[in-house]
């Protein structure tokens, strides 16, 4: 079985970050909040923030590397480049909206994804100038019969940025400072500022022969070094699957380590990390006219409307959520029978799982598989005296109708232990007759 590349997982999360806020519900160009989009990770051109025309020009973050003999780092800078979509009528004149029959086309600010890759390289001081060219494309607009009625002219301004890397050593660790800066010329107005900005800017870094150290939950010997790491307008987290620390995402929004896209989410909704179910229900309440306006705004908006319109009841129930127990793989104390249910009610059995339930003995959880030493004291059976001091393995934990716990065990030195376990013929002792032999669980 092939292990999935951890970069694919990181990229899926990065894509969600990249387009976060790209288009806001109700997904129409005339919506007030869609007049001021691009709220996350915007790096404006030089002087834009001071002039009140745009955002600050840089982001930076420090991260820790636990290096091997020859660590190599690859840095990928990702962002959106604004693309102005201007509608032209059949005479070649720019218009805000073109309508033919029931069809409409709007002028609108789209965006295209840009990726700038640097590396692989040895962690070392570096300043690298990076450029993204501008350009223009023209696409014909046709009505339902295929007749040309106008055109889209999509234009992009050139972008200029730089990546700066710096390193210092903190004990056994390398502290890597990553800075991304927009070095484009000062803007003339707000429209020019956003057109020359890096939108949704973030960084994916991956390493070979080494690993990144979590800044949220560093190992004990890295805690002090992690606390000395600084960041500006971004949040670095481990982005591979749990157990893989080879990929780091420097995100403009706060995330936790090893983030992932919820499997219940069938597609992006863009609207500032809103809950999919809520937004989907809102889209379903839109009138046909409002949906037509949204479809005319942006191709991605049209995808959202179509997906919501075609959603099945099963898919909607899926969006309602999944209850997850973060401690599912840990032993649980014997549960209480829910209020209103008598012990003899078959529903009471649903609260009991002898093969995974646990009981506290000497401040430790004892469950199936735990090793204990027997210390019989209740003298319920004279034969129990022969088991005093013997080591045993727990097979199950039970509770009777009076609320008393009973722990089933098989003896380590019983030659018929496997047979007893196969038949379910266990020895039973009270929790205070057991002495735990395992180390405490963390």
C-alpha positions as CSV (number, residue, x, y, z in Angstrom):
1,X,0.0,0.0,0.0
2,X,1.4,3.4,-1.0
3,X,1.6,6.1,1.7
4,X,-0.1,9.3,0.5
5,X,2.3,12.2,0.0
6,X,1.8,14.5,3.1
7,X,2.1,17.5,0.7
8,X,-1.2,16.6,-0.9
9,X,-3.0,16.9,2.5
10,X,-1.2,20.2,3.2
11,X,-2.1,21.5,-0.2
12,X,-5.8,20.7,0.3
13,X,-5.9,22.7,3.5
14,X,-3.8,25.5,1.9
15,X,-6.3,25.7,-1.0
16,X,-9.1,26.3,1.6
17,X,-6.9,29.1,3.2
18,X,-6.1,30.5,-0.3
19,X,-9.8,31.0,-1.3
20,X,-11.1,31.9,2.2
21,X,-13.1,35.1,1.7
22,X,-12.8,34.9,-2.1
23,X,-16.6,35.3,-2.4
24,X,-19.1,35.9,0.4
25,X,-22.7,34.8,0.7
26,X,-25.1,35.6,-0.9
27,X,-22.5,35.4,-3.7
28,X,-23.8,38.4,-5.7
29,X,-21.7,41.2,-7.0
30,X,-24.2,43.8,-5.7
31,X,-23.9,42.5,-2.1
32,X,-22.2,45.1,0.1
33,X,-19.8,42.7,1.7
34,X,-18.6,41.5,-1.8
35,X,-17.5,45.1,-2.5
36,X,-14.6,44.6,0.0
37,X,-13.4,41.0,-0.2
38,X,-9.9,39.5,0.2
39,X,-9.9,39.8,4.0
40,X,-7.2,37.2,4.8
41,X,-3.4,37.2,4.0
42,X,-3.3,40.3,1.8
43,X,0.2,41.7,1.3
44,X,-0.2,45.1,-0.2
45,X,2.4,46.9,-2.3
46,X,5.0,49.2,-0.7
47,X,3.4,52.1,1.1
48,X,-0.2,50.9,0.7
49,X,-0.9,50.6,4.4
50,X,0.7,53.9,5.3
51,X,-1.3,55.7,2.6
52,X,-4.6,54.0,3.8
53,X,-5.0,52.3,0.5
54,X,-4.3,48.7,1.3
55,X,-2.7,46.2,3.7
56,X,0.9,45.8,5.1
57,X,3.4,44.5,2.7
58,X,4.9,41.5,4.6
59,X,4.4,38.4,6.7
60,X,7.0,36.5,8.6
61,X,7.3,33.5,10.9
62,X,10.0,31.7,12.8
63,X,9.9,27.9,13.0
64,X,12.1,25.2,14.5
65,X,13.9,22.5,12.6
66,X,15.2,19.3,14.2
67,X,17.8,18.7,11.6
68,X,19.4,15.5,10.4
69,X,22.9,15.3,8.8
70,X,21.9,17.1,5.6
71,X,18.5,18.9,5.9
72,X,17.0,20.4,2.7
73,X,14.1,22.8,2.7
74,X,11.7,23.6,-0.2
75,X,9.6,26.8,0.2
76,X,6.4,27.4,-1.9
77,X,4.8,30.8,-1.7
78,X,1.2,30.7,-2.8
79,X,-1.3,33.6,-3.3
80,X,-4.0,34.9,-5.6
81,X,-3.4,37.4,-8.3
82,X,-6.3,39.7,-8.9
83,X,-7.8,39.4,-12.4
84,X,-10.1,42.2,-13.6
85,X,-12.9,40.7,-15.8
86,X,-14.3,43.5,-17.9
87,X,-17.4,42.9,-20.0
88,X,-17.4,44.4,-23.5
89,X,-20.5,44.8,-25.6
90,X,-20.8,43.8,-29.2
91,X,-19.4,47.3,-30.2
92,X,-16.3,46.7,-28.0
93,X,-17.3,49.2,-25.4
94,X,-16.8,48.4,-21.7
95,X,-20.0,47.9,-19.7
96,X,-20.8,46.9,-16.1
97,X,-23.4,44.3,-17.2
98,X,-24.4,42.7,-20.4
99,X,-27.9,41.1,-20.7
100,X,-29.4,39.1,-23.5
101,X,-32.8,37.6,-22.8
102,X,-32.6,35.8,-19.4
103,X,-28.8,35.6,-19.5
104,X,-26.5,38.2,-17.8
105,X,-22.7,38.7,-17.6
106,X,-21.1,41.1,-15.1
107,X,-17.8,42.8,-14.8
108,X,-16.1,41.4,-11.8
109,X,-12.8,41.0,-10.0
110,X,-11.7,37.3,-10.3
111,X,-8.4,35.8,-9.2
112,X,-5.9,33.3,-10.4
113,X,-3.6,31.1,-8.2
114,X,0.1,31.7,-8.3
115,X,2.8,29.5,-6.9
116,X,6.5,30.5,-6.6
117,X,8.8,27.6,-5.6
118,X,12.3,28.1,-4.1
119,X,14.5,25.1,-3.4
120,X,15.3,22.5,-2.3
121,X,18.1,24.2,-0.5
122,X,20.1,23.9,2.7
123,X,18.7,26.2,5.4
124,X,20.9,29.3,5.1
125,X,20.5,33.1,4.8
126,X,18.8,34.0,1.5
127,X,17.0,36.8,-0.3
128,X,15.3,35.8,-3.6
129,X,13.5,38.3,-5.8
130,X,10.4,36.8,-7.4
131,X,8.2,38.2,-10.2
132,X,4.7,37.4,-11.6
133,X,4.0,38.9,-15.0
134,X,0.8,40.7,-15.9
135,X,-1.2,40.0,-18.9
136,X,-4.6,40.1,-20.7
137,X,-6.9,37.6,-22.3
138,X,-10.0,37.9,-24.3
139,X,-12.9,35.4,-24.4
140,X,-16.0,35.6,-26.6
141,X,-19.4,35.8,-24.9
142,X,-22.1,33.9,-26.7
143,X,-25.9,33.7,-26.1
144,X,-27.9,30.5,-25.9
145,X,-27.9,30.2,-29.7
146,X,-24.2,30.5,-29.9
147,X,-24.3,34.0,-31.4
148,X,-21.4,36.3,-30.2
149,X,-22.8,39.2,-28.2
150,X,-19.7,40.6,-26.5
151,X,-16.5,39.6,-24.9
152,X,-14.7,39.2,-21.6
153,X,-11.4,41.0,-21.3
154,X,-9.4,39.6,-18.3
155,X,-6.4,41.7,-17.3
156,X,-3.7,41.3,-14.5
157,X,-1.1,43.7,-13.3
158,X,2.5,42.4,-12.7
159,X,3.5,41.6,-9.2
160,X,6.9,41.8,-7.5
161,X,7.8,40.1,-4.2
162,X,10.8,38.7,-2.4
163,X,11.5,35.7,-0.1
164,X,14.0,36.2,2.7
165,X,15.3,33.3,4.9
166,X,17.5,33.7,8.0
167,X,18.7,31.1,10.5
168,X,20.1,30.9,14.0
169,X,20.8,28.0,16.3
170,X,19.0,27.4,19.5
171,X,20.6,24.3,21.1
172,X,20.2,21.3,18.9
173,X,17.5,23.1,16.8
174,X,17.7,25.5,13.8
175,X,15.4,28.5,14.0
176,X,14.4,29.3,10.4
177,X,12.9,32.8,9.8
178,X,10.7,33.0,6.7
179,X,9.7,36.4,5.4
180,X,7.5,37.2,2.3
181,X,7.4,40.8,1.2
182,X,5.5,42.6,-1.6
183,X,8.1,45.0,-3.1
184,X,5.8,46.4,-5.9
185,X,5.7,50.1,-6.6
186,X,3.4,52.3,-4.4
187,X,-0.2,52.2,-5.5
188,X,-2.2,55.2,-6.9
189,X,-5.5,54.3,-5.3
190,X,-7.3,51.4,-3.6
191,X,-8.2,49.6,-6.8
192,X,-4.6,49.7,-7.9
193,X,-3.4,48.6,-4.4
194,X,-5.5,45.4,-4.4
195,X,-4.6,44.7,-8.0
196,X,-0.9,44.8,-7.0
197,X,-1.4,42.8,-3.8
198,X,-0.6,39.1,-3.0
199,X,-4.0,37.9,-1.8
200,X,-4.4,35.0,0.6
201,X,-0.7,34.7,0.8
202,X,0.7,31.7,2.7
203,X,3.8,29.5,2.6
204,X,4.2,25.7,2.4
205,X,7.6,24.4,3.5
206,X,8.7,20.8,3.4
207,X,11.9,19.3,4.6
208,X,14.0,16.2,4.0
209,X,16.5,14.7,6.5
210,X,14.9,16.6,9.3
211,X,11.6,17.6,10.8
212,X,9.7,20.7,11.8
213,X,8.9,21.1,15.5
214,X,5.4,21.9,16.7
215,X,5.2,25.3,18.2
216,X,1.8,24.5,19.7
217,X,2.9,21.3,21.5
218,X,6.7,21.2,21.4
219,X,8.5,18.3,23.0
220,X,9.8,19.2,26.5
221,X,13.4,19.9,25.4
222,X,12.1,22.3,22.7
223,X,9.6,24.3,24.8
224,X,11.9,27.2,25.6
225,X,13.2,27.4,22.0
226,X,9.6,27.3,20.7
227,X,8.6,30.2,23.0
228,X,11.4,32.3,21.5
229,X,9.9,32.0,18.0
230,X,8.1,35.0,16.7
231,X,5.5,35.6,14.0
232,X,3.9,38.5,12.2
233,X,0.5,38.3,10.5
234,X,0.7,34.5,10.1
235,X,0.5,31.2,12.1
236,X,2.9,28.3,11.4
237,X,1.5,24.8,12.0
238,X,2.5,21.2,11.1
239,X,0.4,20.4,8.0
240,X,1.1,16.7,7.3
241,X,-0.9,13.8,8.7
242,X,-0.4,13.0,12.4
243,X,3.0,11.5,12.9
244,X,4.5,13.3,9.9
245,X,6.4,16.5,10.7
246,X,7.9,17.1,7.3
247,X,5.5,19.8,6.1
248,X,4.8,23.2,7.6
249,X,2.0,25.6,6.6
250,X,2.5,29.3,7.4
251,X,-1.1,30.4,7.3
252,X,-2.7,33.8,7.5
253,X,-5.5,32.3,9.7
254,X,-5.1,30.4,13.0
255,X,-5.1,26.7,12.6
256,X,-4.1,23.7,14.7
257,X,-1.4,21.2,13.9
258,X,-2.2,18.6,11.3
259,X,-5.4,20.3,10.0
260,X,-7.6,18.5,7.5
261,X,-10.6,19.2,5.4
262,X,-13.8,17.7,6.8
263,X,-14.9,14.7,4.7
264,X,-18.5,15.9,5.0
265,X,-17.6,19.1,3.0
266,X,-18.3,18.4,-0.7
267,X,-16.9,21.7,-1.9
268,X,-15.7,25.2,-0.9
269,X,-18.2,27.9,0.2
270,X,-15.5,30.6,0.7
271,X,-17.4,32.5,3.3
272,X,-15.0,33.1,6.2
273,X,-15.0,29.6,7.7
274,X,-18.8,29.5,8.1
275,X,-20.5,26.2,8.7
276,X,-21.3,24.4,5.5
277,X,-24.8,23.3,6.6
278,X,-25.8,26.9,7.5
279,X,-24.6,28.4,4.2
280,X,-26.1,25.6,2.2
281,X,-29.5,26.1,3.8
282,X,-29.2,29.9,3.2
283,X,-28.5,29.3,-0.5
284,X,-31.5,27.1,-0.7
285,X,-33.7,30.0,0.5
286,X,-32.5,32.3,-2.3
287,X,-35.0,33.2,-5.0
288,X,-34.5,32.1,-8.6
289,X,-33.6,35.7,-9.4
290,X,-31.0,35.9,-6.7
291,X,-29.5,32.6,-7.8
292,X,-29.3,33.9,-11.4
293,X,-27.5,37.0,-10.1
294,X,-25.0,34.9,-8.2
295,X,-24.4,32.7,-11.2
296,X,-23.6,35.7,-13.3
297,X,-21.1,37.0,-10.7
298,X,-18.5,34.3,-10.8
299,X,-18.0,30.7,-12.1
300,X,-17.2,29.6,-8.6
301,X,-20.5,31.1,-7.3
302,X,-22.4,29.2,-10.0
303,X,-20.8,26.0,-8.8
304,X,-22.0,26.7,-5.3
305,X,-25.5,27.4,-6.4
306,X,-25.7,24.3,-8.6
307,X,-24.2,22.1,-5.9
308,X,-26.7,23.3,-3.3
309,X,-29.6,23.0,-5.6
310,X,-28.8,19.4,-6.4
311,X,-27.9,18.3,-2.9
312,X,-29.7,15.1,-1.8
313,X,-31.3,14.6,1.6
314,X,-28.5,12.2,2.5
315,X,-25.8,14.7,1.7
316,X,-27.6,17.3,3.8
317,X,-27.8,15.0,6.7
318,X,-24.1,14.4,6.3
319,X,-23.5,18.1,6.7
320,X,-25.4,18.1,10.0
321,X,-22.2,16.9,11.7
322,X,-20.4,14.0,13.1
323,X,-20.0,13.4,16.8
324,X,-16.4,12.5,17.5
325,X,-14.9,11.2,20.8
326,X,-11.3,12.5,21.0
327,X,-10.6,9.8,23.5
328,X,-12.3,7.0,21.6
329,X,-9.2,4.8,21.7
330,X,-8.7,5.3,25.5
331,X,-10.4,3.2,28.2
332,X,-13.6,4.6,29.6
333,X,-14.9,4.3,33.1
334,X,-17.9,2.1,33.6
335,X,-20.8,4.3,32.4
336,X,-23.8,5.1,34.4
337,X,-27.2,3.8,33.1
338,X,-29.0,6.8,31.6
339,X,-31.6,8.5,33.8
340,X,-35.1,7.1,33.3
341,X,-33.8,3.6,32.2
342,X,-34.1,0.7,34.6
343,X,-31.3,-1.9,34.9
344,X,-33.5,-4.6,33.4
345,X,-34.3,-2.5,30.3
346,X,-32.4,-3.8,27.3
347,X,-31.5,-0.2,26.5
348,X,-29.3,-0.3,29.6
349,X,-27.0,-2.8,27.9
350,X,-26.1,-0.2,25.3
351,X,-24.2,1.8,27.9
352,X,-22.0,-1.2,28.8
353,X,-18.9,-2.4,26.9
354,X,-17.0,-5.0,29.1
355,X,-14.3,-5.3,26.5
356,X,-13.4,-1.6,26.6
357,X,-14.8,-0.3,29.9
358,X,-12.4,0.5,32.7
359,X,-12.2,1.0,36.4
360,X,-9.9,3.0,38.6
361,X,-7.5,0.9,40.8
362,X,-4.9,2.7,42.8
363,X,-5.3,5.9,40.7
364,X,-4.8,3.9,37.5
365,X,-7.2,2.8,34.8
366,X,-7.6,-1.0,34.6
367,X,-9.2,-2.4,31.5
368,X,-9.0,-5.4,29.1
369,X,-5.3,-6.2,28.6
370,X,-4.1,-4.6,31.8
371,X,-1.8,-6.7,34.0
372,X,-2.5,-6.9,37.7
373,X,-1.4,-8.9,40.8
374,X,-4.2,-10.6,42.7
375,X,-4.7,-9.7,46.4
376,X,-7.9,-11.6,47.4
377,X,-9.4,-10.1,50.6
378,X,-13.1,-10.7,50.5
379,X,-12.9,-14.5,51.1
380,X,-15.9,-15.2,48.9
381,X,-14.3,-18.4,47.8
382,X,-11.6,-20.3,49.7
383,X,-9.9,-21.2,46.4
384,X,-9.1,-17.5,46.0
385,X,-6.4,-17.9,48.7
386,X,-4.4,-19.9,46.3
387,X,-4.3,-17.0,43.8
388,X,-2.9,-14.5,46.3
389,X,0.2,-12.7,44.8
390,X,-0.2,-14.3,41.3
391,X,0.0,-12.1,38.2
392,X,-3.0,-12.0,35.9
393,X,-4.3,-10.4,32.8
394,X,-7.6,-8.5,32.7
395,X,-10.2,-9.8,30.2
396,X,-13.2,-7.6,31.0
397,X,-14.7,-5.1,33.4
398,X,-18.3,-5.4,34.5
399,X,-20.8,-3.7,36.9
400,X,-23.7,-5.4,38.5
401,X,-27.2,-4.0,39.1
402,X,-26.2,-2.8,42.6
403,X,-23.4,-0.7,41.1
404,X,-20.5,-3.0,42.2
405,X,-17.6,-3.4,39.8
406,X,-16.2,-6.9,38.9
407,X,-13.0,-7.5,37.0
408,X,-12.5,-10.7,35.0
409,X,-9.0,-12.1,34.8
410,X,-7.0,-15.1,33.6
411,X,-3.8,-16.2,35.4
412,X,-0.5,-15.7,33.7
413,X,0.8,-19.1,34.8
414,X,-2.4,-21.1,34.1
415,X,-1.6,-23.6,31.3
416,X,-5.3,-23.6,30.4
417,X,-5.5,-19.8,30.3
418,X,-6.2,-19.7,26.5
419,X,-8.9,-22.3,26.9
420,X,-10.6,-20.4,29.7
421,X,-10.5,-17.2,27.7
422,X,-11.9,-19.0,24.7
423,X,-14.8,-20.3,26.7
424,X,-15.2,-17.0,28.7
425,X,-14.5,-18.8,32.0
426,X,-12.8,-16.1,34.0
427,X,-11.9,-15.5,37.6
428,X,-13.6,-12.4,39.0
429,X,-12.3,-10.0,41.7
430,X,-13.3,-6.7,43.1
431,X,-11.1,-3.7,42.1
432,X,-9.7,-3.4,45.7
433,X,-8.4,-7.0,45.3
434,X,-6.1,-6.0,42.4
435,X,-2.7,-4.3,42.3
436,X,-1.9,-2.7,38.9
437,X,1.4,-3.8,37.3
438,X,1.4,-1.6,34.2
439,X,2.8,1.9,34.0
440,X,0.3,4.7,34.3
441,X,-1.4,5.7,31.0
442,X,-0.7,9.2,29.7
